[in-house]
Amino acid sequence: MHGIVAPNLDRLARELVVQEAALAQCWKHGGRAFMADQGEILPDDQAIAEVTSLLVPGSTRR
């Protein structure tokens, strides 16, 4: 996987938990995430890192 491109996070997934899980899996496999309305979503975004560390087994905070 090279990454994810979506118009915005809501189009990636409607539920926050699913958004976070999709981003965590993307980053876990070395991918990057880009949203047309925000640009690149970085894995070190503190809010995302906290949620994904709780929801996705094997994810780590950066």
C-alpha positions, 0 to 999 in steps of 0.5 A: 500500500502506498497510501490513501487519497480521499476528498475529506475524512468523512468520505474516507469513513463516516464513523470516527472509529473506522477513520482512525482504524483505516489511517492506523492500518495505512501508517502501519504498512508505511503508507501516507494519507492525503485529504483534499481539504486538509493535505497530508494527515500525519501519523504524529497528529496527537489526537489521532495517535491517542485514539489509534493506540487504544483502538488498533492492536500493535499500533504505537504512539509517535 
